[in-house]
C-alpha cells in the first residue's frame, strides 16, 4: 500500500484508533505518542523508512513482539513503498514468510 493510501486509510484516526484498526489494540497509545515525539531522523536507530508510517508507529515497536521471520516479513512489507525497490522488499518478505511456514510445519510433525 502506498504512503498516500495509508494516509487516507488512517486519516482522521487517533493513534489508538489506528492501532485498533490494525489489530494492535493492546498497545499503549499514550506511550507510543511519547516515543514518537522523541524519535528524530536517525539513520541508525530510527531510519525514515521505518518511522514515516502514517499511523505514527515505528516498525520495530510492532516487530519486536514477533518471531524473527515474521518480524522481518513485516519489516519488508512496512518499508516496501518507502525505500526504493518495492518489489524486492516484497520478495524478501515472501522469503521470510516461507521460512516461517516451513519452520511451523516442521514443528508440527
C-alpha distances in whole Angstrom, upper triangle without the diagonal:
4,7,8,6,6,10,11,10,12,14,18,18,20,19,21,19,15,17,18,15,14,17,18,21,24,23,25,23,26,26,22,23,26,25,22,25,26,24,24,22,24,23,25,24,21,19,17,14,15,16,14,11,11,13,16,16,16,15,19,20,18,18,22,23,21,23,23,21,19,18,17,15,13,14,12,9,9,10,8,7,10,13,14,13,10,12,15,13,11,15,16,14,16,19,19,18,21,23,23,24,27,28,28,29,32,33,33,36
4,5,5,6,9,10,10,12,14,18,18,20,19,21,20,16,18,20,18,16,20,21,23,26,24,26,24,26,26,23,23,26,24,21,24,25,22,22,20,23,21,24,24,20,18,15,12,14,15,12,10,10,13,15,16,16,16,19,20,19,20,23,24,24,26,25,23,21,20,19,17,15,15,13,11,10,10,8,6,8,11,12,13,10,13,15,13,13,17,18,16,18,21,21,21,24,26,26,27,30,31,31,33,35,36,36,39
4,5,5,6,9,10,11,12,15,16,17,17,19,18,15,17,19,17,16,19,20,22,24,22,24,21,24,24,20,20,23,21,18,20,22,19,19,18,20,19,22,21,18,16,13,11,12,12,9,7,7,10,12,14,14,14,18,19,18,19,22,24,24,26,25,24,22,20,20,18,16,15,14,12,10,10,10,7,7,11,13,14,12,15,17,15,15,19,19,18,20,23,23,23,26,28,27,28,31,32,32,34,37,37,38,41
4,5,5,6,9,10,10,14,15,17,17,20,18,15,18,20,17,17,21,21,23,26,24,25,22,25,26,22,21,24,23,20,22,24,22,21,20,23,23,25,25,21,19,16,14,16,15,12,10,9,12,14,16,17,18,21,22,21,23,26,27,27,29,29,27,25,24,23,21,19,19,18,15,14,13,13,10,11,15,15,17,15,18,20,18,18,22,23,21,23,26,26,26,29,31,30,31,34,35,35,37,40,40,41,43
4,5,5,6,9,10,13,14,17,17,19,17,14,16,18,15,14,18,19,21,24,23,25,22,25,26,22,22,25,24,21,24,26,23,24,23,25,25,27,26,23,21,18,16,17,16,13,11,9,12,15,16,18,17,21,21,20,22,25,26,25,28,28,26,23,22,22,20,18,18,17,14,13,14,13,11,13,16,17,18,15,17,20,18,17,21,22,20,22,25,25,24,27,29,28,29,32,33,33,35,37,38,38,41
4,5,5,6,8,12,12,14,13,16,14,11,13,15,12,11,15,16,18,21,19,21,18,21,22,18,18,22,21,18,20,23,20,21,20,23,22,24,23,20,19,16,14,14,13,11,8,6,8,11,12,14,14,18,18,17,18,22,22,22,25,25,24,21,20,20,18,15,16,16,13,11,12,12,10,12,15,17,18,15,18,20,17,17,21,21,19,21,24,23,22,26,28,26,27,31,31,31,33,36,36,36,39
4,5,5,6,9,10,12,13,15,14,11,14,16,14,13,17,18,19,22,20,21,18,20,21,18,17,21,20,17,19,21,19,20,20,22,23,25,24,20,19,16,15,15,14,11,8,5,8,10,13,15,16,20,19,19,21,24,24,25,28,28,27,24,23,23,21,18,18,19,16,14,14,15,13,13,17,19,20,18,21,23,20,20,24,24,22,24,27,27,26,29,31,30,31,34,35,34,37,39,39,40,43
4,6,5,9,10,13,14,16,14,12,15,16,13,14,18,19,20,23,22,23,20,22,24,21,20,23,23,20,22,25,23,24,23,26,27,29,28,24,23,20,18,19,17,14,12,9,10,14,16,18,19,23,22,21,23,26,27,27,30,30,29,26,25,25,23,20,21,21,18,16,17,17,15,16,20,21,22,20,22,25,23,22,25,26,24,26,29,28,27,31,33,31,32,36,36,35,38,40,40,40,44
4,6,9,9,12,12,14,11,9,12,13,10,11,14,15,17,20,19,21,18,21,22,19,19,23,22,20,22,25,23,24,24,26,27,29,27,23,23,20,18,18,17,15,11,9,9,13,14,17,17,21,20,18,21,24,24,24,27,28,27,23,22,23,21,18,19,20,16,15,17,17,15,17,20,22,23,20,22,24,22,20,24,25,22,24,27,26,25,28,30,28,29,33,33,32,34,37,37,37,40
4,6,6,8,9,11,9,6,10,11,9,10,13,14,15,18,17,17,14,17,19,16,15,19,19,16,19,22,20,22,22,24,25,27,25,22,21,19,18,17,15,13,10,7,6,10,12,15,16,19,18,17,20,22,22,23,26,27,27,23,22,23,22,18,19,20,17,15,17,18,16,17,21,23,24,21,24,26,23,22,26,26,23,25,28,27,26,29,31,29,30,34,34,33,35,38,37,38,41
4,6,9,10,13,10,9,13,14,12,13,17,17,17,21,19,20,16,18,20,17,16,20,20,17,19,22,21,22,23,25,27,29,27,23,23,20,19,19,17,14,12,8,9,11,14,17,19,22,21,20,23,26,26,27,30,31,30,27,25,27,25,22,22,23,20,18,19,20,18,18,22,24,26,23,26,28,25,25,29,29,26,29,32,30,29,33,34,33,34,37,38,37,39,42,41,41,45
4,7,10,12,9,9,13,14,13,15,18,18,17,20,19,19,15,17,20,17,16,19,20,18,19,22,22,23,24,27,29,31,28,25,25,22,22,21,19,17,15,11,10,13,15,19,21,24,22,22,25,27,27,28,32,33,32,29,28,29,28,24,25,26,23,21,22,24,22,22,25,28,29,27,30,31,29,28,32,32,29,32,35,33,32,36,37,35,36,40,40,38,41,44,43,43,47
4,6,8,6,6,9,10,9,12,14,14,13,17,15,15,12,14,17,14,13,17,18,16,18,21,21,22,24,26,28,29,27,23,24,22,21,20,18,16,14,10,9,11,13,17,18,21,19,19,22,24,24,25,29,30,30,26,25,27,26,22,23,24,22,19,21,23,21,21,25,28,29,26,29,31,28,27,31,30,28,30,33,31,30,33,35,32,34,37,37,36,38,41,40,40,44
4,5,5,6,9,10,11,12,14,13,12,15,13,12,9,10,13,11,10,14,15,14,15,18,18,20,22,25,27,28,25,22,23,21,21,19,17,16,14,11,8,9,11,15,18,20,17,17,21,22,22,24,28,29,30,26,24,26,26,22,23,25,23,20,22,24,23,22,26,28,30,28,30,32,28,28,32,31,28,31,33,31,30,34,35,33,34,38,37,36,39,41,40,40,44
4,5,5,6,9,10,10,12,11,10,12,10,9,6,8,10,8,8,11,12,11,13,16,16,18,20,22,24,25,22,19,20,19,19,16,14,14,12,10,6,7,8,12,14,16,13,14,17,19,19,21,24,26,26,23,21,23,23,19,19,22,20,17,19,22,21,20,24,27,28,26,29,29,26,26,29,28,26,28,31,28,27,31,32,29,31,35,34,33,36,38,37,37,41
4,5,5,6,9,10,11,9,7,9,8,8,5,8,11,9,10,13,14,14,16,18,19,21,23,25,27,27,24,21,23,22,22,19,17,17,15,13,9,10,10,14,16,17,14,14,18,19,18,20,24,26,26,23,21,24,24,20,21,24,22,19,22,24,24,23,26,29,31,28,30,31,28,27,31,30,27,29,31,29,28,31,32,29,31,34,33,32,35,37,35,36,40
4,5,5,6,9,10,9,8,11,11,11,9,12,14,13,13,16,17,16,18,21,21,24,25,27,28,29,26,24,25,23,22,20,18,18,15,13,9,12,12,16,17,19,16,16,19,21,20,22,25,27,27,24,22,25,24,20,22,24,21,19,22,23,23,23,26,29,30,27,30,31,28,27,30,30,26,28,31,29,27,31,32,29,31,34,33,32,35,37,36,36,40
4,5,5,6,9,8,8,12,11,12,9,13,14,12,12,16,16,15,17,20,19,21,22,24,25,26,24,21,21,20,19,17,15,15,11,9,6,9,9,13,14,16,14,13,17,19,18,19,23,24,24,21,20,22,21,17,18,20,18,15,18,20,19,19,23,25,26,23,26,27,24,23,27,26,23,25,28,26,24,28,29,27,28,32,31,30,33,35,34,34,38
4,5,5,6,5,5,8,7,9,8,12,13,10,12,15,15,14,17,19,19,21,23,24,25,25,22,20,21,20,19,16,15,15,12,11,8,10,9,12,12,14,12,10,14,16,15,16,20,22,22,18,17,20,19,15,17,19,17,15,18,20,20,20,23,26,27,24,26,27,23,23,26,25,22,24,26,24,23,26,27,24,26,29,28,27,30,32,31,31,35
4,5,5,5,4,8,9,11,10,14,15,13,15,18,18,18,21,23,22,25,26,28,29,29,26,24,25,24,22,20,19,19,16,14,11,13,12,16,16,17,15,13,16,18,16,18,21,23,24,20,19,22,21,17,19,22,19,17,21,22,23,23,26,29,29,26,28,29,26,25,28,27,24,25,28,25,24,27,28,25,26,30,29,27,30,33,31,31,35
4,5,7,8,11,12,14,13,16,18,16,17,20,20,19,22,24,23,26,27,28,29,29,27,24,25,23,22,19,19,18,15,13,10,14,13,16,16,18,16,14,17,19,18,19,22,24,23,20,19,22,20,17,19,20,18,16,19,20,20,21,25,27,27,24,26,27,24,23,26,26,22,24,27,25,23,26,27,25,25,29,29,27,30,32,31,31,35
4,6,8,11,11,14,13,17,17,15,16,20,19,18,21,23,22,24,24,26,26,26,24,21,22,21,19,16,16,16,13,12,9,12,11,14,13,15,13,11,13,16,15,15,18,20,20,16,15,18,16,13,15,17,14,13,16,18,18,19,22,24,24,21,23,24,21,19,23,22,19,20,23,21,19,23,24,21,22,26,26,24,27,29,28,28,32
4,6,8,10,13,13,17,17,15,18,21,20,20,23,25,23,26,27,28,28,28,26,23,24,23,22,19,19,19,16,16,13,15,13,15,15,16,14,11,14,16,14,14,17,20,19,16,16,18,17,14,17,19,16,15,19,20,21,22,25,27,27,24,25,26,23,21,24,23,20,21,24,21,19,23,24,21,21,25,24,22,25,28,26,26,30
4,5,6,9,10,14,14,12,15,17,16,17,20,21,21,24,25,25,26,26,23,21,22,22,20,17,17,18,15,15,12,13,11,13,13,14,11,9,12,13,11,13,16,19,19,15,14,18,17,14,16,19,17,15,19,21,22,22,24,27,27,24,26,27,23,22,25,24,20,22,24,21,20,23,24,21,22,26,25,23,26,28,27,27,31
4,5,8,9,12,13,12,14,17,17,17,20,22,22,25,26,27,28,28,25,23,25,24,23,20,19,20,17,17,13,14,13,15,16,16,13,12,15,16,14,16,19,22,22,19,18,21,21,17,19,22,20,18,22,24,25,25,27,30,31,28,30,30,27,26,29,27,24,26,28,25,24,27,28,24,26,29,28,26,29,31,29,30,33
4,7,9,12,12,12,14,16,16,17,20,21,22,25,27,27,28,28,24,23,25,25,24,21,20,22,19,19,15,16,14,16,16,16,12,11,14,14,12,14,18,21,22,19,18,21,21,18,20,23,22,20,23,25,26,26,29,32,32,29,31,32,28,27,30,28,25,27,28,25,24,27,27,24,25,29,27,25,28,30,28,28,32
4,6,9,8,8,11,13,12,14,17,18,18,21,23,24,25,24,21,19,22,22,21,18,17,19,16,17,13,13,10,12,13,13,9,9,13,13,11,14,18,20,21,18,16,20,20,17,18,21,20,18,21,24,25,24,26,30,30,28,30,30,26,26,29,27,24,26,28,25,24,27,27,24,26,29,27,26,30,31,29,30,34
4,6,5,6,9,10,11,12,15,16,17,20,23,23,25,25,21,20,22,22,22,19,17,19,17,17,14,13,11,13,15,15,11,12,15,15,14,17,21,23,25,22,20,23,23,20,21,24,23,20,23,26,26,25,28,31,32,30,33,33,29,29,32,30,27,30,31,28,27,31,31,28,30,33,31,30,33,35,33,34,37
4,5,5,6,9,10,10,12,14,15,19,21,22,24,24,21,19,21,20,21,18,16,17,15,14,11,10,9,12,15,15,12,13,16,17,16,19,23,24,26,23,21,23,24,20,20,24,22,19,22,25,25,24,26,30,31,29,32,32,28,28,31,30,27,30,31,29,28,32,32,29,31,34,33,32,35,37,35,36,40
4,5,5,6,9,10,11,13,15,18,21,22,25,25,21,19,22,21,22,19,17,18,17,16,13,12,12,14,17,17,13,15,19,19,18,22,25,27,28,26,23,26,27,23,23,26,25,22,24,27,27,26,28,32,33,31,34,35,31,31,34,33,30,33,34,32,31,35,35,32,34,37,36,35,38,40,38,39,43
4,5,5,6,9,10,11,13,16,19,20,22,22,18,17,20,20,21,18,15,17,17,17,14,12,11,12,15,14,11,13,17,16,16,19,23,24,26,24,21,24,25,22,21,25,24,21,23,26,26,25,27,30,32,30,33,33,29,30,33,31,28,31,33,29,30,33,33,30,33,36,34,33,37,38,36,37,41
4,5,5,6,9,10,11,14,17,17,20,20,16,14,17,17,17,14,12,14,13,13,10,8,7,9,12,12,8,11,14,14,15,18,21,22,24,21,19,21,22,18,18,21,21,17,19,22,23,21,23,27,29,27,30,29,26,27,30,27,25,28,30,27,27,31,30,28,31,33,32,31,35,36,35,36,40
4,5,5,6,9,10,13,16,18,20,21,17,15,18,17,18,16,12,14,13,13,10,8,8,10,14,15,12,14,17,18,18,21,25,26,27,25,22,24,25,21,20,23,23,19,20,24,23,21,24,27,30,28,31,31,28,28,32,30,28,31,32,30,30,34,34,31,34,37,35,35,38,40,38,40,43
4,5,5,7,9,12,16,17,20,20,16,15,18,18,20,17,14,16,16,16,14,11,11,12,15,15,13,16,19,18,19,22,26,26,28,26,23,25,26,23,22,25,25,21,22,26,26,23,26,29,31,30,33,33,29,31,34,31,29,33,34,31,32,35,35,33,36,38,36,36,40,41,39,41,44
4,5,5,7,10,13,14,17,16,13,11,14,15,17,14,11,14,14,15,13,10,9,9,12,12,10,13,16,15,17,20,23,23,25,23,20,22,23,20,19,22,22,19,20,23,23,21,23,26,28,27,30,30,26,28,31,28,26,30,31,28,29,32,32,30,33,35,34,33,37,38,37,38,42
4,5,5,8,11,12,15,16,13,10,13,12,14,12,8,10,11,12,11,7,7,8,11,12,10,13,16,16,18,21,24,24,25,23,20,21,23,19,18,21,21,17,17,21,21,18,20,24,26,25,28,28,25,26,29,27,25,29,30,28,28,32,32,30,33,35,34,34,38,39,38,39,43
4,6,8,11,13,16,17,14,12,15,14,17,15,11,13,14,14,13,10,11,11,15,16,14,17,20,20,21,24,27,27,29,27,24,25,26,23,21,24,24,20,21,24,23,21,23,26,29,28,31,31,28,29,32,30,29,32,34,31,32,36,35,34,37,39,38,38,41,43,41,43,46
4,6,10,11,14,15,12,10,13,14,17,14,11,14,16,17,16,12,12,12,15,15,14,17,19,19,21,24,26,26,28,27,23,24,26,23,21,24,24,21,21,24,24,21,22,26,29,28,31,31,28,29,32,30,29,32,33,31,32,35,35,33,36,39,37,37,41,42,41,43,46
4,7,8,11,12,9,7,10,10,13,11,8,11,13,14,14,11,11,9,12,12,12,16,17,17,20,22,24,24,25,24,21,21,23,20,18,20,21,18,17,21,21,17,19,22,25,25,28,27,24,26,29,26,25,29,30,28,29,33,32,31,34,36,35,35,39,40,39,41,44
4,6,9,11,9,7,9,9,12,12,9,11,14,15,16,12,13,11,14,15,15,18,20,20,23,25,27,26,27,26,23,23,24,22,19,21,22,18,17,21,20,17,18,21,24,24,28,27,24,26,29,27,26,30,31,29,31,34,33,33,36,38,37,37,41,42,41,43,46
4,6,9,9,6,6,6,10,10,8,10,13,15,17,14,14,12,14,15,16,19,19,20,23,25,26,25,26,25,22,21,23,21,18,19,20,17,15,18,18,14,15,18,21,21,25,24,21,24,27,25,24,28,29,27,29,32,32,31,35,37,36,37,40,41,40,43,46
4,6,6,5,5,7,11,10,10,12,15,18,19,16,15,12,14,14,16,19,19,19,22,23,25,23,25,24,21,20,22,21,17,19,21,18,16,19,19,15,15,18,21,22,25,24,21,24,26,24,24,28,28,26,28,31,30,30,34,35,34,35,39,39,39,41,44
4,6,6,4,7,9,10,10,12,15,19,20,17,17,13,14,14,17,19,18,19,22,23,24,22,23,23,20,18,20,19,16,17,19,16,14,17,17,14,13,16,18,19,22,21,18,22,23,21,21,25,25,24,26,29,28,28,32,33,32,34,37,37,37,40,42
4,6,6,10,11,11,12,15,17,20,21,19,17,14,14,13,16,18,17,17,20,21,22,19,21,22,18,17,20,19,15,17,19,17,15,18,19,16,15,18,20,21,24,21,19,22,24,21,21,25,24,23,25,28,27,27,30,32,30,32,35,35,35,38,40
4,6,10,11,10,10,14,16,19,19,16,14,11,12,10,12,15,15,14,18,19,20,18,20,20,17,16,19,18,15,17,19,16,15,19,20,17,16,20,22,22,25,23,20,23,24,21,21,25,25,23,25,28,27,26,30,31,30,31,34,35,34,37,39
4,6,8,7,6,10,12,15,15,13,11,8,9,9,11,14,14,14,17,19,20,19,20,20,16,16,18,16,13,15,17,14,13,16,17,14,14,17,20,20,23,21,18,21,23,21,20,24,24,22,24,27,27,26,29,31,30,31,34,35,34,37,40
4,6,6,6,9,11,15,16,14,13,9,10,11,13,15,15,16,19,20,21,19,20,20,16,15,17,16,12,13,15,12,10,14,14,11,10,14,16,17,20,18,16,19,21,19,19,22,23,21,23,26,26,26,29,31,30,31,34,35,35,37,40
4,5,5,6,9,12,14,12,12,9,10,12,14,16,16,18,21,21,23,21,22,21,18,17,18,16,13,14,15,12,9,12,12,8,9,12,15,15,19,18,16,18,21,19,19,23,24,22,24,27,27,27,30,32,31,33,35,37,37,39,41
4,6,6,8,11,13,12,12,9,9,11,14,15,14,17,19,19,21,19,19,18,15,14,15,13,10,10,11,8,6,9,9,5,6,10,12,12,15,15,12,14,17,16,15,19,20,19,21,24,24,24,27,29,29,30,32,34,34,36,38
4,6,7,11,11,10,9,6,5,8,10,11,11,13,16,16,18,17,17,16,13,12,13,11,8,10,11,7,6,10,11,8,9,13,15,14,17,16,13,15,18,16,15,19,20,18,19,23,23,22,25,27,27,27,30,32,31,33,36
4,6,9,9,7,7,5,7,9,10,12,13,15,17,18,21,20,20,19,16,16,17,14,11,13,14,10,9,13,13,10,12,15,18,17,20,20,17,18,21,20,18,22,23,22,23,26,26,25,28,30,30,30,33,35,34,36,39
4,6,8,7,8,8,9,12,13,14,16,18,20,21,23,22,22,21,18,18,18,15,13,14,14,10,9,12,11,8,11,14,17,16,19,19,16,18,21,20,19,22,24,23,24,27,28,27,29,32,32,32,35,37,36,38,41
4,5,6,6,7,8,12,12,12,14,17,18,19,21,21,21,19,16,16,16,13,12,13,12,8,9,11,10,9,12,15,17,15,18,19,16,17,20,19,18,21,23,21,22,25,26,25,27,30,30,30,33,35,34,35,39
4,5,8,10,11,15,14,14,17,19,20,21,24,24,24,21,19,20,19,16,15,16,14,11,12,14,12,11,15,18,20,17,21,22,19,19,23,22,20,23,26,24,24,28,29,28,29,33,32,32,35,37,37,38,41
4,5,9,10,13,12,12,15,17,18,19,22,23,23,20,18,19,19,15,15,17,15,11,13,16,15,14,17,20,22,19,22,23,20,20,24,23,21,23,26,24,24,27,28,26,28,31,31,30,33,36,35,36,39
4,7,10,12,11,12,15,16,18,19,23,23,23,21,18,19,20,16,15,17,16,13,14,17,16,14,17,21,23,21,24,24,21,22,25,24,22,25,27,25,25,29,29,27,30,33,32,32,35,37,36,37,40
4,6,9,7,8,11,13,14,16,19,19,20,18,15,16,17,13,12,15,14,11,13,16,16,14,17,20,22,20,23,23,19,20,23,22,19,23,24,22,22,26,26,24,27,30,29,28,32,33,32,34,37
4,6,6,7,9,11,13,14,17,17,18,16,13,14,15,12,10,13,13,10,11,14,15,13,15,19,20,19,22,21,17,19,22,20,18,21,22,20,21,24,24,23,25,28,27,27,31,32,31,33,36
4,5,6,6,9,11,12,14,14,14,12,9,10,11,8,6,10,10,7,9,12,14,12,14,17,18,16,19,18,14,16,18,16,14,18,19,16,17,21,20,19,22,24,23,24,27,28,28,29,33
4,5,5,6,9,10,12,12,13,12,8,10,12,10,8,12,13,10,12,15,17,15,16,20,20,19,21,20,16,18,20,17,15,19,19,16,17,21,20,19,22,24,22,23,26,27,26,28,32
4,6,6,8,10,13,14,16,14,10,13,14,11,11,14,15,12,14,17,19,18,19,22,23,22,24,23,19,20,23,20,18,21,22,19,19,23,22,20,23,26,24,24,27,29,27,29,32
4,6,6,8,11,12,13,11,8,11,12,9,9,13,13,11,13,16,18,17,19,22,22,20,22,22,18,18,20,18,15,18,19,16,16,20,20,17,20,23,21,21,24,26,24,26,29
4,5,5,8,8,10,8,4,7,9,7,7,11,11,10,13,15,18,17,18,21,21,19,21,20,16,16,18,15,13,16,16,13,14,17,16,14,17,20,18,18,22,23,22,24,27
4,6,8,8,11,10,7,10,12,11,10,14,15,14,16,19,21,20,21,24,24,22,24,23,19,20,21,18,16,19,19,15,16,19,18,16,19,21,19,19,23,23,22,24,27
4,7,9,12,10,8,11,13,11,12,16,16,15,18,20,23,22,23,26,26,24,25,24,21,21,22,20,17,19,20,16,16,19,18,15,18,20,18,17,21,22,20,22,25
4,6,8,6,5,9,10,9,11,14,14,14,17,19,22,22,22,25,24,22,23,22,19,18,19,17,14,16,16,12,12,15,14,11,14,16,14,14,18,19,17,19,22
4,6,5,6,8,10,11,12,14,15,16,18,20,23,23,23,26,25,23,23,21,18,18,19,16,13,15,14,11,11,13,11,9,12,14,11,11,15,16,14,17,20
4,6,5,6,9,10,10,12,14,15,17,18,22,21,21,23,22,21,21,19,16,16,16,13,12,14,12,9,10,13,10,9,12,14,11,13,16,16,16,18,21
4,5,5,6,9,10,11,12,14,16,16,20,21,20,22,20,19,18,17,14,14,13,10,9,10,9,5,7,9,7,6,9,11,10,11,14,15,15,17,20
4,5,5,6,9,10,11,12,14,15,19,19,20,22,20,18,18,17,14,13,14,11,9,10,10,7,6,10,9,7,10,12,11,12,15,16,16,18,20
4,5,5,6,9,10,10,12,14,17,17,17,20,19,17,18,17,13,13,15,12,9,12,12,9,10,13,12,10,13,16,14,15,18,19,19,21,24
4,5,5,6,9,10,11,12,16,16,15,17,16,15,15,13,10,11,12,8,7,10,9,7,9,12,11,10,14,15,15,16,19,20,20,22,25
4,5,5,6,9,10,11,14,15,15,17,15,13,13,12,9,8,9,7,4,7,8,5,6,10,10,9,12,14,14,15,18,19,20,21,24
4,6,5,6,9,10,13,13,14,17,16,13,14,14,10,10,12,10,7,10,11,9,9,13,13,12,14,17,17,17,20,22,22,23,26
4,6,5,6,9,12,11,11,14,14,12,14,13,9,10,12,10,8,11,12,10,12,15,15,14,17,19,19,20,23,24,24,26,29
4,5,5,6,9,10,10,12,11,9,10,9,5,6,9,7,5,9,10,9,11,14,14,15,17,19,19,20,23,24,25,27,29
4,6,5,8,10,11,12,11,8,10,10,7,6,9,9,6,9,12,11,11,14,16,15,17,20,20,21,23,25,25,27,29
4,6,8,8,10,12,13,10,12,13,9,9,13,12,10,13,15,14,14,17,18,18,20,22,23,23,26,27,28,29,32
4,6,5,6,9,10,8,11,11,7,9,12,11,10,14,15,15,16,19,20,20,22,24,24,25,28,29,30,31,34
4,6,6,7,7,4,7,8,5,6,10,10,9,12,14,14,15,18,19,20,21,24,24,25,27,29,30,31,34
4,6,7,8,5,9,11,9,10,13,14,13,16,18,18,19,21,23,23,25,27,28,29,31,33,34,35,37
4,6,9,8,12,12,10,12,15,15,15,18,19,19,20,23,24,24,26,29,29,30,32,34,35,36,39
4,6,7,11,10,9,12,14,13,14,17,18,18,20,23,23,24,26,28,29,30,32,34,34,36,39
4,6,9,9,9,12,13,14,15,17,19,20,21,23,24,25,27,29,30,32,33,35,36,38,40
4,6,5,6,9,10,11,13,15,16,17,19,20,22,23,25,26,28,29,31,32,34,35,37
4,5,5,6,9,10,10,12,14,16,16,18,20,21,22,24,26,27,29,30,32,33,35
4,5,5,6,9,10,10,12,14,15,16,18,20,21,23,24,26,27,29,30,31,33
4,5,5,6,9,10,11,13,14,15,17,19,20,21,23,25,26,27,29,31,32
4,5,5,6,9,10,11,12,14,16,17,18,20,21,23,24,26,27,29,31
4,5,5,6,9,10,10,12,14,15,16,18,20,21,22,24,26,27,29
4,5,5,6,9,10,10,12,14,15,17,18,20,21,23,24,26,27
4,5,5,7,9,10,11,13,14,16,17,19,20,21,23,25,26
4,5,5,6,9,10,11,12,14,15,17,18,20,21,23,25
4,5,5,6,9,10,10,12,14,15,16,18,20,21,23
4,6,5,6,9,10,11,12,14,15,17,18,20,22
4,5,5,6,9,10,10,12,14,15,16,18,20
4,5,5,6,9,10,11,12,14,15,17,19
4,5,5,6,9,10,11,12,14,15,17
4,5,5,6,9,10,10,12,14,16
4,5,5,6,9,10,10,12,15
4,5,5,6,9,10,11,13
4,5,5,6,9,10,11
4,6,5,6,9,10
4,5,5,6,9
4,5,5,7
4,5,6
4,6
4
